Amino acid sequence: MGFSRVAPPHPRRVKSLTHHRTLHQREKGCFMSFKDWSADQIAHSIRVFDFFSGCGGTSIGMKAAGMEIVFGLDNDPDAGKTFEAKFPEAAFLERDIQQFPTEDLTPYVEADSDRVLLFSACAPCQPFFPAATRCPTSPR
């Protein structure tokens, strides 16, 4: 399953990019209208895929907002154990994202095809932490 951008149709036929997405979603049969939903209902309909998940700090905030954490990916085994303990209902893969083909997400994405999916990819903390300068050989 490839992920590709959809080219908008002729500009005179589209009112806005949002209008274009709406038209495309209707054509593909995946249109969901949130017009009459509360913020809480919208949050509870979102399933989160957390890349660079670490021990799950970002996921904790998303879960507190009512979202469902379904997937975590990180290459740190200790952080992965913590993530799995905090989110036992979520799938976790200990992998390097640079070696992670998008096709490996297919089973997880297809299992949630009727839900809103949020792909979160927060930057790893280490390169931005002042102590990171102590290890100049780190690839991060």
N, CA, C and O atoms as CSV, one atom per row, in Angstrom:
chain,resi,resn,atom,element,x,y,z
A,1,MET,N,N,0.846,-1.172,0.000
A,1,MET,CA,C,0.000,0.000,0.000
A,1,MET,C,C,0.885,1.226,0.000
A,1,MET,O,O,1.651,1.431,0.942
A,2,GLY,N,N,0.802,2.037,-1.019
A,2,GLY,CA,C,1.604,3.239,-1.087
A,2,GLY,C,C,0.839,4.435,-0.579
A,2,GLY,O,O,-0.391,4.461,-0.617
A,3,PHE,N,N,1.555,5.410,-0.112
A,3,PHE,CA,C,0.948,6.646,0.346
A,3,PHE,C,C,1.326,7.716,-0.663
A,3,PHE,O,O,2.512,7.970,-0.876
A,4,SER,N,N,0.359,8.337,-1.277
A,4,SER,CA,C,0.667,9.331,-2.285
A,4,SER,C,C,-0.234,10.535,-2.122
A,4,SER,O,O,-1.345,10.436,-1.602
A,5,ARG,N,N,0.262,11.678,-2.576
A,5,ARG,CA,C,-0.545,12.884,-2.569
A,5,ARG,C,C,-1.474,12.855,-3.764
A,5,ARG,O,O,-1.119,12.362,-4.834
A,6,VAL,N,N,-2.635,13.374,-3.573
A,6,VAL,CA,C,-3.608,13.430,-4.654
A,6,VAL,C,C,-3.499,14.806,-5.303
A,6,VAL,O,O,-3.597,15.831,-4.628
A,7,ALA,N,N,-3.298,14.818,-6.597
A,7,ALA,CA,C,-3.209,16.102,-7.307
A,7,ALA,C,C,-4.596,16.720,-7.402
A,7,ALA,O,O,-5.551,16.039,-7.778
A,8,PRO,N,N,-4.721,18.008,-7.066
A,8,PRO,CA,C,-6.034,18.631,-7.140
A,8,PRO,C,C,-6.510,18.761,-8.584
A,8,PRO,O,O,-5.698,18.920,-9.494
A,9,PRO,N,N,-7.812,18.693,-8.793
A,9,PRO,CA,C,-8.330,18.890,-10.145
A,9,PRO,C,C,-8.149,20.340,-10.588
A,9,PRO,O,O,-7.547,21.142,-9.874
A,10,HIS,N,N,-8.655,20.661,-11.732
A,10,HIS,CA,C,-8.515,21.999,-12.283
A,10,HIS,C,C,-8.921,23.044,-11.251
A,10,HIS,O,O,-9.963,22.896,-10.612
A,11,PRO,N,N,-8.110,24.115,-11.068
A,11,PRO,CA,C,-8.363,25.086,-10.007
A,11,PRO,C,C,-9.746,25.757,-10.052
A,11,PRO,O,O,-10.284,26.113,-9.004
A,12,ARG,N,N,-10.318,25.932,-11.228
A,12,ARG,CA,C,-11.621,26.605,-11.299
A,12,ARG,C,C,-12.744,25.750,-10.745
A,12,ARG,O,O,-13.807,26.274,-10.412
A,13,ARG,N,N,-12.534,24.445,-10.637
A,13,ARG,CA,C,-13.584,23.555,-10.155
A,13,ARG,C,C,-13.503,23.299,-8.646
A,13,ARG,O,O,-14.396,22.680,-8.068
A,14,VAL,N,N,-12.443,23.772,-8.025
A,14,VAL,CA,C,-12.242,23.518,-6.604
A,14,VAL,C,C,-12.282,24.841,-5.850
A,14,VAL,O,O,-11.599,25.797,-6.218
A,15,LYS,N,N,-13.083,24.888,-4.797
A,15,LYS,CA,C,-13.217,26.103,-4.008
A,15,LYS,C,C,-12.003,26.330,-3.113
A,15,LYS,O,O,-11.564,27.466,-2.935
A,16,SER,N,N,-11.457,25.245,-2.546
A,16,SER,CA,C,-10.294,25.325,-1.667
A,16,SER,C,C,-9.662,23.951,-1.579
A,16,SER,O,O,-10.215,22.964,-2.064
A,17,LEU,N,N,-8.474,23.900,-0.944
A,17,LEU,CA,C,-7.825,22.611,-0.757
A,17,LEU,C,C,-8.687,21.712,0.125
A,17,LEU,O,O,-8.774,20.506,-0.107
A,18,THR,N,N,-9.325,22.301,1.138
A,18,THR,CA,C,-10.220,21.529,2.003
A,18,THR,C,C,-11.385,20.976,1.192
A,18,THR,O,O,-11.781,19.825,1.377
A,19,HIS,N,N,-11.931,21.784,0.301
A,19,HIS,CA,C,-13.021,21.343,-0.557
A,19,HIS,C,C,-12.547,20.188,-1.435
A,19,HIS,O,O,-13.275,19.216,-1.634
A,20,HIS,N,N,-11.314,20.298,-1.965
A,20,HIS,CA,C,-10.755,19.228,-2.800
A,20,HIS,C,C,-10.643,17.939,-2.001
A,20,HIS,O,O,-11.035,16.878,-2.486
A,21,ARG,N,N,-10.106,18.014,-0.769
A,21,ARG,CA,C,-9.964,16.810,0.048
A,21,ARG,C,C,-11.326,16.178,0.314
A,21,ARG,O,O,-11.473,14.956,0.274
A,22,THR,N,N,-12.309,17.016,0.582
A,22,THR,CA,C,-13.657,16.520,0.835
A,22,THR,C,C,-14.194,15.782,-0.382
A,22,THR,O,O,-14.769,14.700,-0.257
A,23,LEU,N,N,-14.006,16.369,-1.553
A,23,LEU,CA,C,-14.470,15.721,-2.786
A,23,LEU,C,C,-13.753,14.390,-2.984
A,23,LEU,O,O,-14.380,13.383,-3.314
A,24,HIS,N,N,-12.443,14.390,-2.782
A,24,HIS,CA,C,-11.670,13.161,-2.960
A,24,HIS,C,C,-12.126,12.091,-1.968
A,24,HIS,O,O,-12.271,10.926,-2.340
A,25,GLN,N,N,-12.350,12.472,-0.725
A,25,GLN,CA,C,-12.779,11.511,0.279
A,25,GLN,C,C,-14.140,10.929,-0.058
A,25,GLN,O,O,-14.371,9.735,0.132
A,26,ARG,N,N,-15.032,11.753,-0.551
A,26,ARG,CA,C,-16.357,11.247,-0.931
A,26,ARG,C,C,-16.253,10.264,-2.082
A,26,ARG,O,O,-16.919,9.229,-2.090
A,27,GLU,N,N,-15.404,10.599,-3.067
A,27,GLU,CA,C,-15.232,9.702,-4.215
A,27,GLU,C,C,-14.663,8.358,-3.777
A,27,GLU,O,O,-15.045,7.317,-4.312
A,28,LYS,N,N,-13.754,8.374,-2.811
A,28,LYS,CA,C,-13.115,7.148,-2.350
A,28,LYS,C,C,-13.956,6.421,-1.302
A,28,LYS,O,O,-13.601,5.317,-0.889
A,29,GLY,N,N,-15.050,7.017,-0.872
A,29,GLY,CA,C,-15.916,6.375,0.107
A,29,GLY,C,C,-15.373,6.427,1.517
A,29,GLY,O,O,-15.783,5.630,2.361
A,30,CYS,N,N,-14.449,7.356,1.801
A,30,CYS,CA,C,-13.867,7.421,3.141
A,30,CYS,C,C,-14.168,8.756,3.816
A,30,CYS,O,O,-13.431,9.183,4.705
A,31,PHE,N,N,-15.229,9.405,3.405
A,31,PHE,CA,C,-15.570,10.709,3.957
A,31,PHE,C,C,-16.212,10.567,5.330
A,31,PHE,O,O,-17.152,9.795,5.521
A,32,MET,N,N,-15.688,11.323,6.273
A,32,MET,CA,C,-16.266,11.368,7.615
A,32,MET,C,C,-16.567,12.826,7.925
A,32,MET,O,O,-15.681,13.672,7.806
A,33,SER,N,N,-17.758,13.127,8.309
A,33,SER,CA,C,-18.116,14.496,8.648
A,33,SER,C,C,-18.139,14.649,10.161
A,33,SER,O,O,-18.796,13.883,10.867
A,34,PHE,N,N,-17.416,15.643,10.645
A,34,PHE,CA,C,-17.368,15.901,12.077
A,34,PHE,C,C,-18.172,17.147,12.434
A,34,PHE,O,O,-18.072,17.663,13.547
A,35,LYS,N,N,-18.954,17.617,11.502
A,35,LYS,CA,C,-19.673,18.874,11.674
A,35,LYS,C,C,-20.506,18.898,12.958
A,35,LYS,O,O,-20.533,19.915,13.651
A,36,ASP,N,N,-21.171,17.817,13.278
A,36,ASP,CA,C,-22.054,17.781,14.436
A,36,ASP,C,C,-21.434,17.083,15.644
A,36,ASP,O,O,-22.142,16.745,16.592
A,37,TRP,N,N,-20.141,16.867,15.618
A,37,TRP,CA,C,-19.465,16.163,16.708
A,37,TRP,C,C,-18.875,17.158,17.697
A,37,TRP,O,O,-18.479,18.260,17.319
A,38,SER,N,N,-18.816,16.767,18.959
A,38,SER,CA,C,-18.128,17.582,19.959
A,38,SER,C,C,-16.630,17.308,19.851
A,38,SER,O,O,-16.215,16.330,19.231
A,39,ALA,N,N,-15.822,18.179,20.460
A,39,ALA,CA,C,-14.375,17.978,20.452
A,39,ALA,C,C,-14.018,16.646,21.114
A,39,ALA,O,O,-13.090,15.962,20.683
A,40,ASP,N,N,-14.752,16.287,22.154
A,40,ASP,CA,C,-14.498,15.027,22.852
A,40,ASP,C,C,-14.795,13.831,21.941
A,40,ASP,O,O,-14.043,12.856,21.932
A,41,GLN,N,N,-15.874,13.904,21.187
A,41,GLN,CA,C,-16.205,12.813,20.262
A,41,GLN,C,C,-15.154,12.677,19.166
A,41,GLN,O,O,-14.798,11.566,18.773
A,42,ILE,N,N,-14.663,13.805,18.677
A,42,ILE,CA,C,-13.629,13.767,17.640
A,42,ILE,C,C,-12.364,13.131,18.200
A,42,ILE,O,O,-11.786,12.247,17.568
A,43,ALA,N,N,-11.926,13.571,19.384
A,43,ALA,CA,C,-10.708,13.025,19.989
A,43,ALA,C,C,-10.828,11.519,20.189
A,43,ALA,O,O,-9.869,10.785,19.949
A,44,HIS,N,N,-11.989,11.055,20.623
A,44,HIS,CA,C,-12.167,9.629,20.874
A,44,HIS,C,C,-12.248,8.802,19.588
A,44,HIS,O,O,-12.208,7.573,19.641
A,45,SER,N,N,-12.360,9.459,18.448
A,45,SER,CA,C,-12.396,8.724,17.188
A,45,SER,C,C,-11.005,8.593,16.570
A,45,SER,O,O,-10.840,7.914,15.556
A,46,ILE,N,N,-10.008,9.236,17.172
A,46,ILE,CA,C,-8.656,9.269,16.601
A,46,ILE,C,C,-7.796,8.152,17.174
A,46,ILE,O,O,-7.729,7.953,18.387
A,47,ARG,N,N,-7.139,7.429,16.267
A,47,ARG,CA,C,-6.198,6.380,16.668
A,47,ARG,C,C,-4.798,6.848,16.291
A,47,ARG,O,O,-4.564,7.293,15.167
A,48,VAL,N,N,-3.870,6.745,17.239
A,48,VAL,CA,C,-2.546,7.353,17.112
A,48,VAL,C,C,-1.469,6.317,16.792
A,48,VAL,O,O,-1.393,5.258,17.414
A,49,PHE,N,N,-0.638,6.657,15.801
A,49,PHE,CA,C,0.568,5.926,15.451
A,49,PHE,C,C,1.728,6.833,15.871
A,49,PHE,O,O,1.914,7.905,15.296
A,50,ASP,N,N,2.506,6.410,16.865
A,50,ASP,CA,C,3.551,7.246,17.440
A,50,ASP,C,C,4.928,6.781,16.971
A,50,ASP,O,O,5.428,5.748,17.416
A,51,PHE,N,N,5.537,7.554,16.069
A,51,PHE,CA,C,6.886,7.280,15.585
A,51,PHE,C,C,7.867,8.048,16.462
A,51,PHE,O,O,7.534,9.132,16.943
A,52,PHE,N,N,9.061,7.518,16.680
A,52,PHE,CA,C,10.016,8.054,17.656
A,52,PHE,C,C,9.325,8.101,19.021
A,52,PHE,O,O,9.447,9.082,19.755
A,53,SER,N,N,8.610,7.048,19.345
A,53,SER,CA,C,7.752,7.049,20.537
A,53,SER,C,C,8.518,7.144,21.837
A,53,SER,O,O,7.984,7.636,22.831
A,54,GLY,N,N,9.762,6.685,21.853
A,54,GLY,CA,C,10.488,6.681,23.111
A,54,GLY,C,C,9.686,5.901,24.137
A,54,GLY,O,O,9.120,4.853,23.827
A,55,CYS,N,N,9.640,6.412,25.354
A,55,CYS,CA,C,8.901,5.714,26.411
A,55,CYS,C,C,7.417,6.064,26.396
A,55,CYS,O,O,6.652,5.526,27.195
A,56,GLY,N,N,6.996,6.959,25.497
A,56,GLY,CA,C,5.573,7.240,25.340
A,56,GLY,C,C,5.092,8.574,25.878
A,56,GLY,O,O,3.901,8.736,26.142
A,57,GLY,N,N,5.985,9.527,26.044
A,57,GLY,CA,C,5.598,10.839,26.576
A,57,GLY,C,C,4.527,11.544,25.751
A,57,GLY,O,O,3.541,12.038,26.299
A,58,THR,N,N,4.718,11.589,24.449
A,58,THR,CA,C,3.723,12.224,23.578
A,58,THR,C,C,2.422,11.437,23.602
A,58,THR,O,O,1.338,12.019,23.615
A,59,SER,N,N,2.532,10.132,23.609
A,59,SER,CA,C,1.337,9.288,23.633
A,59,SER,C,C,0.532,9.475,24.911
A,59,SER,O,O,-0.697,9.398,24.889
A,60,ILE,N,N,1.210,9.719,26.013
A,60,ILE,CA,C,0.495,9.961,27.274
A,60,ILE,C,C,-0.414,11.181,27.127
A,60,ILE,O,O,-1.569,11.153,27.552
A,61,GLY,N,N,0.106,12.249,26.529
A,61,GLY,CA,C,-0.696,13.449,26.321
A,61,GLY,C,C,-1.862,13.206,25.379
A,61,GLY,O,O,-2.966,13.700,25.607
A,62,MET,N,N,-1.619,12.451,24.334
A,62,MET,CA,C,-2.695,12.161,23.379
A,62,MET,C,C,-3.754,11.263,24.007
A,62,MET,O,O,-4.948,11.426,23.753
A,63,LYS,N,N,-3.316,10.324,24.820
A,63,LYS,CA,C,-4.276,9.460,25.505
A,63,LYS,C,C,-5.103,10.271,26.506
A,63,LYS,O,O,-6.306,10.053,26.646
A,64,ALA,N,N,-4.452,11.203,27.198
A,64,ALA,CA,C,-5.161,12.068,28.140
A,64,ALA,C,C,-6.199,12.938,27.426
A,64,ALA,O,O,-7.206,13.327,28.018
A,65,ALA,N,N,-5.945,13.237,26.150
A,65,ALA,CA,C,-6.897,14.024,25.357
A,65,ALA,C,C,-8.026,13.161,24.810
A,65,ALA,O,O,-8.940,13.672,24.163
A,66,GLY,N,N,-7.968,11.857,25.064
A,66,GLY,CA,C,-9.036,10.964,24.641
A,66,GLY,C,C,-8.738,10.124,23.422
A,66,GLY,O,O,-9.587,9.352,22.976
A,67,MET,N,N,-7.533,10.263,22.872
A,67,MET,CA,C,-7.184,9.491,21.683
A,67,MET,C,C,-6.737,8.084,22.073
A,67,MET,O,O,-6.342,7.841,23.214
A,68,GLU,N,N,-6.804,7.171,21.122
A,68,GLU,CA,C,-6.416,5.789,21.366
A,68,GLU,C,C,-5.044,5.528,20.754
A,68,GLU,O,O,-4.843,5.748,19.559
A,69,ILE,N,N,-4.112,5.067,21.559
A,69,ILE,CA,C,-2.756,4.771,21.092
A,69,ILE,C,C,-2.751,3.335,20.567
A,69,ILE,O,O,-3.050,2.394,21.303
A,70,VAL,N,N,-2.409,3.177,19.288
A,70,VAL,CA,C,-2.457,1.843,18.683
A,70,VAL,C,C,-1.109,1.336,18.191
A,70,VAL,O,O,-0.968,0.149,17.896
A,71,PHE,N,N,-0.102,2.231,18.098
A,71,PHE,CA,C,1.163,1.817,17.501
A,71,PHE,C,C,2.289,2.706,18.001
A,71,PHE,O,O,2.129,3.922,18.107
A,72,GLY,N,N,3.431,2.094,18.309
A,72,GLY,CA,C,4.635,2.830,18.677
A,72,GLY,C,C,5.825,2.256,17.928
A,72,GLY,O,O,5.895,1.055,17.668
A,73,LEU,N,N,6.758,3.133,17.587
A,73,LEU,CA,C,7.970,2.717,16.875
A,73,LEU,C,C,9.143,3.492,17.444
A,73,LEU,O,O,9.122,4.722,17.493
A,74,ASP,N,N,10.168,2.766,17.877
A,74,ASP,CA,C,11.386,3.402,18.366
A,74,ASP,C,C,12.500,2.375,18.298
A,74,ASP,O,O,12.237,1.172,18.300
A,75,ASN,N,N,13.748,2.840,18.237
A,75,ASN,CA,C,14.861,1.904,18.152
A,75,ASN,C,C,15.558,1.697,19.495
A,75,ASN,O,O,16.579,1.012,19.551
A,76,ASP,N,N,15.035,2.270,20.569
A,76,ASP,CA,C,15.623,2.119,21.897
A,76,ASP,C,C,14.892,1.007,22.648
A,76,ASP,O,O,13.708,1.148,22.953
A,77,PRO,N,N,15.579,-0.092,22.949
A,77,PRO,CA,C,14.891,-1.220,23.590
A,77,PRO,C,C,14.350,-0.902,24.987
A,77,PRO,O,O,13.282,-1.387,25.359
A,78,ASP,N,N,15.081,-0.091,25.763
A,78,ASP,CA,C,14.602,0.256,27.108
A,78,ASP,C,C,13.357,1.138,27.036
A,78,ASP,O,O,12.402,0.941,27.786
A,79,ALA,N,N,13.378,2.101,26.135
A,79,ALA,CA,C,12.202,2.954,25.954
A,79,ALA,C,C,11.027,2.119,25.460
A,79,ALA,O,O,9.884,2.357,25.849
A,80,GLY,N,N,11.306,1.144,24.605
A,80,GLY,CA,C,10.253,0.265,24.093
A,80,GLY,C,C,9.579,-0.531,25.197
A,80,GLY,O,O,8.359,-0.696,25.194
A,81,LYS,N,N,10.374,-1.027,26.145
A,81,LYS,CA,C,9.793,-1.774,27.274
A,81,LYS,C,C,8.863,-0.885,28.088
A,81,LYS,O,O,7.799,-1.324,28.525
A,82,THR,N,N,9.266,0.367,28.290
A,82,THR,CA,C,8.419,1.306,29.036
A,82,THR,C,C,7.157,1.616,28.252
A,82,THR,O,O,6.066,1.648,28.821
A,83,PHE,N,N,7.294,1.844,26.946
A,83,PHE,CA,C,6.122,2.120,26.109
A,83,PHE,C,C,5.131,0.965,26.189
A,83,PHE,O,O,3.930,1.173,26.357
A,84,GLU,N,N,5.646,-0.248,26.068
A,84,GLU,CA,C,4.778,-1.434,26.108
A,84,GLU,C,C,4.083,-1.576,27.461
A,84,GLU,O,O,2.936,-2.019,27.524
A,85,ALA,N,N,4.769,-1.203,28.546
A,85,ALA,CA,C,4.151,-1.276,29.875
A,85,ALA,C,C,3.046,-0.228,30.028
A,85,ALA,O,O,2.017,-0.491,30.651
A,86,LYS,N,N,3.261,0.955,29.459
A,86,LYS,CA,C,2.263,2.033,29.560
A,86,LYS,C,C,1.084,1.816,28.622
A,86,LYS,O,O,-0.040,2.210,28.931
A,87,PHE,N,N,1.338,1.193,27.482
A,87,PHE,CA,C,0.305,1.015,26.459
A,87,PHE,C,C,0.244,-0.451,26.017
A,87,PHE,O,O,0.596,-0.759,24.878
A,88,PRO,N,N,-0.189,-1.346,26.883
A,88,PRO,CA,C,-0.200,-2.769,26.530
A,88,PRO,C,C,-1.143,-3.103,25.376
A,88,PRO,O,O,-0.991,-4.142,24.734
A,89,GLU,N,N,-2.109,-2.236,25.112
A,89,GLU,CA,C,-3.047,-2.477,24.019
A,89,GLU,C,C,-2.468,-2.094,22.657
A,89,GLU,O,O,-3.032,-2.454,21.623
A,90,ALA,N,N,-1.353,-1.370,22.648
A,90,ALA,CA,C,-0.756,-0.890,21.402
A,90,ALA,C,C,0.305,-1.857,20.891
A,90,ALA,O,O,0.968,-2.543,21.669
A,91,ALA,N,N,0.449,-1.899,19.592
A,91,ALA,CA,C,1.551,-2.648,18.978
A,91,ALA,C,C,2.808,-1.796,19.089
A,91,ALA,O,O,2.743,-0.576,18.939
A,92,PHE,N,N,3.943,-2.419,19.347
A,92,PHE,CA,C,5.211,-1.697,19.410
A,92,PHE,C,C,6.238,-2.434,18.580
A,92,PHE,O,O,6.373,-3.653,18.679
A,93,LEU,N,N,6.961,-1.690,17.761
A,93,LEU,CA,C,8.046,-2.273,16.970
A,93,LEU,C,C,9.349,-1.571,17.331
A,93,LEU,O,O,9.444,-0.344,17.284
A,94,GLU,N,N,10.347,-2.368,17.690
A,94,GLU,CA,C,11.669,-1.824,17.975
A,94,GLU,C,C,12.456,-1.865,16.673
A,94,GLU,O,O,13.063,-2.877,16.322
A,95,ARG,N,N,12.431,-0.746,15.972
A,95,ARG,CA,C,13.073,-0.673,14.655
A,95,ARG,C,C,13.647,0.722,14.438
A,95,ARG,O,O,13.211,1.693,15.056
A,96,ASP,N,N,14.610,0.800,13.568
A,96,ASP,CA,C,15.157,2.076,13.128
A,96,ASP,C,C,14.250,2.586,12.011
A,96,ASP,O,O,14.035,1.888,11.021
A,97,ILE,N,N,13.729,3.776,12.161
A,97,ILE,CA,C,12.766,4.301,11.180
A,97,ILE,C,C,13.397,4.428,9.794
A,97,ILE,O,O,12.694,4.378,8.786
A,98,GLN,N,N,14.715,4.592,9.741
A,98,GLN,CA,C,15.389,4.692,8.443
A,98,GLN,C,C,15.369,3.364,7.695
A,98,GLN,O,O,15.536,3.331,6.476
A,99,GLN,N,N,15.164,2.270,8.426
A,99,GLN,CA,C,15.107,0.944,7.826
A,99,GLN,C,C,13.693,0.377,7.854
A,99,GLN,O,O,13.503,-0.833,7.727
A,100,PHE,N,N,12.714,1.237,8.019
A,100,PHE,CA,C,11.323,0.793,8.181
A,100,PHE,C,C,10.520,1.103,6.920
A,100,PHE,O,O,10.173,2.261,6.684
A,101,PRO,N,N,10.220,0.098,6.113
A,101,PRO,CA,C,9.428,0.356,4.897
A,101,PRO,C,C,7.968,0.650,5.249
A,101,PRO,O,O,7.406,0.026,6.149
A,102,THR,N,N,7.367,1.586,4.550
A,102,THR,CA,C,5.977,1.956,4.838
A,102,THR,C,C,5.026,0.777,4.667
A,102,THR,O,O,3.957,0.750,5.276
A,103,GLU,N,N,5.407,-0.192,3.847
A,103,GLU,CA,C,4.544,-1.362,3.646
A,103,GLU,C,C,4.327,-2.139,4.951
A,103,GLU,O,O,3.317,-2.825,5.104
A,104,ASP,N,N,5.265,-2.033,5.879
A,104,ASP,CA,C,5.125,-2.731,7.160
A,104,ASP,C,C,4.003,-2.148,8.023
A,104,ASP,O,O,3.571,-2.777,8.989
A,105,LEU,N,N,3.540,-0.965,7.680
A,105,LEU,CA,C,2.411,-0.356,8.401
A,105,LEU,C,C,1.063,-0.851,7.902
A,105,LEU,O,O,0.053,-0.699,8.590
A,106,THR,N,N,1.036,-1.435,6.728
A,106,THR,CA,C,-0.220,-1.826,6.090
A,106,THR,C,C,-1.170,-2.600,7.002
A,106,THR,O,O,-2.347,-2.243,7.071
A,107,PRO,N,N,-0.725,-3.634,7.701
A,107,PRO,CA,C,-1.683,-4.371,8.535
A,107,PRO,C,C,-2.303,-3.515,9.642
A,107,PRO,O,O,-3.466,-3.702,10.002
A,108,TYR,N,N,-1.525,-2.581,10.176
A,108,TYR,CA,C,-2.030,-1.727,11.253
A,108,TYR,C,C,-2.993,-0.665,10.709
A,108,TYR,O,O,-4.021,-0.374,11.321
A,109,VAL,N,N,-2.648,-0.100,9.566
A,109,VAL,CA,C,-3.495,0.932,8.955
A,109,VAL,C,C,-4.805,0.323,8.460
A,109,VAL,O,O,-5.875,0.893,8.677
A,110,GLU,N,N,-4.728,-0.816,7.803
A,110,GLU,CA,C,-5.942,-1.448,7.284
A,110,GLU,C,C,-6.880,-1.888,8.399
A,110,GLU,O,O,-8.096,-1.902,8.210
A,111,ALA,N,N,-6.336,-2.246,9.551
A,111,ALA,CA,C,-7.177,-2.644,10.685
A,111,ALA,C,C,-7.995,-1.467,11.200
A,111,ALA,O,O,-9.015,-1.659,11.861
A,112,ASP,N,N,-7.549,-0.247,10.898
A,112,ASP,CA,C,-8.224,0.958,11.367
A,112,ASP,C,C,-8.753,1.802,10.219
A,112,ASP,O,O,-8.826,3.025,10.334
A,113,SER,N,N,-9.116,1.173,9.130
A,113,SER,CA,C,-9.498,1.924,7.934
A,113,SER,C,C,-10.764,2.755,8.110
A,113,SER,O,O,-11.001,3.682,7.336
A,114,ASP,N,N,-11.577,2.440,9.109
A,114,ASP,CA,C,-12.809,3.201,9.311
A,114,ASP,C,C,-12.658,4.282,10.371
A,114,ASP,O,O,-13.648,4.898,10.765
A,115,ARG,N,N,-11.443,4.523,10.836
A,115,ARG,CA,C,-11.195,5.504,11.890
A,115,ARG,C,C,-10.260,6.592,11.388
A,115,ARG,O,O,-9.589,6.427,10.369
A,116,VAL,N,N,-10.223,7.692,12.102
A,116,VAL,CA,C,-9.277,8.759,11.806
A,116,VAL,C,C,-7.931,8.341,12.393
A,116,VAL,O,O,-7.843,7.967,13.563
A,117,LEU,N,N,-6.885,8.408,11.571
A,117,LEU,CA,C,-5.553,8.023,12.017
A,117,LEU,C,C,-4.672,9.260,12.126
A,117,LEU,O,O,-4.694,10.133,11.258
A,118,LEU,N,N,-3.900,9.323,13.200
A,118,LEU,CA,C,-2.965,10.417,13.400
A,118,LEU,C,C,-1.565,9.826,13.456
A,118,LEU,O,O,-1.276,8.976,14.298
A,119,PHE,N,N,-0.700,10.278,12.560
A,119,PHE,CA,C,0.686,9.837,12.548
A,119,PHE,C,C,1.511,10.910,13.242
A,119,PHE,O,O,1.677,12.012,12.719
A,120,SER,N,N,2.024,10.584,14.417
A,120,SER,CA,C,2.814,11.514,15.213
A,120,SER,C,C,4.282,11.149,15.081
A,120,SER,O,O,4.653,9.985,15.237
A,121,ALA,N,N,5.116,12.135,14.795
A,121,ALA,CA,C,6.553,11.889,14.677
A,121,ALA,C,C,7.296,13.030,15.347
A,121,ALA,O,O,7.855,13.901,14.681
A,122,CYS,N,N,7.296,13.014,16.664
A,122,CYS,CA,C,8.010,14.051,17.413
A,122,CYS,C,C,9.511,13.794,17.317
A,122,CYS,O,O,9.966,12.650,17.339
A,123,ALA,N,N,10.255,14.865,17.213
A,123,ALA,CA,C,11.708,14.736,17.102
A,123,ALA,C,C,12.290,14.107,18.357
A,123,ALA,O,O,11.841,14.407,19.463
A,124,PRO,N,N,13.281,13.240,18.204
A,124,PRO,CA,C,13.934,12.660,19.374
A,124,PRO,C,C,14.554,13.753,20.248
A,124,PRO,O,O,15.072,14.742,19.730
A,125,CYS,N,N,14.503,13.580,21.551
A,125,CYS,CA,C,14.980,14.594,22.489
A,125,CYS,C,C,16.499,14.759,22.484
A,125,CYS,O,O,17.004,15.869,22.651
A,126,GLN,N,N,17.225,13.664,22.295
A,126,GLN,CA,C,18.663,13.687,22.512
A,126,GLN,C,C,19.417,14.793,21.769
A,126,GLN,O,O,20.282,15.430,22.371
A,127,PRO,N,N,19.130,15.050,20.490
A,127,PRO,CA,C,19.917,16.086,19.810
A,127,PRO,C,C,19.655,17.493,20.350
A,127,PRO,O,O,20.463,18.395,20.127
A,128,PHE,N,N,18.557,17.693,21.046
A,128,PHE,CA,C,18.188,19.023,21.504
A,128,PHE,C,C,18.429,19.213,22.994
A,128,PHE,O,O,18.148,20.279,23.540
A,129,PHE,N,N,18.944,18.190,23.646
A,129,PHE,CA,C,19.205,18.219,25.078
A,129,PHE,C,C,20.627,18.716,25.287
A,129,PHE,O,O,21.537,18.230,24.615
A,130,PRO,N,N,20.858,19.666,26.194
A,130,PRO,CA,C,22.216,20.219,26.368
A,130,PRO,C,C,23.288,19.158,26.637
A,130,PRO,O,O,24.427,19.320,26.199
A,131,ALA,N,N,22.954,18.092,27.339
A,131,ALA,CA,C,23.946,17.060,27.648
A,131,ALA,C,C,24.355,16.260,26.425
A,131,ALA,O,O,25.346,15.531,26.473
A,132,ALA,N,N,23.617,16.380,25.331
A,132,ALA,CA,C,23.921,15.619,24.114
A,132,ALA,C,C,25.292,15.969,23.555
A,132,ALA,O,O,25.881,15.171,22.825
A,133,THR,N,N,25.805,17.139,23.884
A,133,THR,CA,C,27.128,17.540,23.369
A,133,THR,C,C,28.235,16.720,24.004
A,133,THR,O,O,29.372,16.761,23.533
A,134,ARG,N,N,27.933,15.971,25.064
A,134,ARG,CA,C,28.940,15.141,25.721
A,134,ARG,C,C,29.315,13.911,24.879
A,134,ARG,O,O,30.343,13.281,25.127
A,135,CYS,N,N,28.505,13.579,23.910
A,135,CYS,CA,C,28.774,12.407,23.086
A,135,CYS,C,C,28.773,12.822,21.611
A,135,CYS,O,O,27.796,12.599,20.896
A,136,PRO,N,N,29.867,13.422,21.169
A,136,PRO,CA,C,29.907,13.937,19.795
A,136,PRO,C,C,29.857,12.863,18.724
A,136,PRO,O,O,29.636,13.185,17.557
A,137,THR,N,N,30.053,11.601,19.076
A,137,THR,CA,C,30.009,10.533,18.066
A,137,THR,C,C,28.614,9.980,17.859
A,137,THR,O,O,28.410,9.122,17.000
A,138,SER,N,N,27.640,10.463,18.642
A,138,SER,CA,C,26.266,9.972,18.503
A,138,SER,C,C,25.689,10.405,17.154
A,138,SER,O,O,25.827,11.564,16.762
A,139,PRO,N,N,25.036,9.466,16.439
A,139,PRO,CA,C,24.435,9.840,15.147
A,139,PRO,C,C,23.209,10.726,15.318
A,139,PRO,O,O,22.711,11.293,14.345
A,140,ARG,N,N,22.719,10.849,16.555
A,140,ARG,CA,C,21.547,11.697,16.789
A,140,ARG,C,C,22.037,13.083,17.001
A,140,ARG,O,O,21.237,13.993,17.220
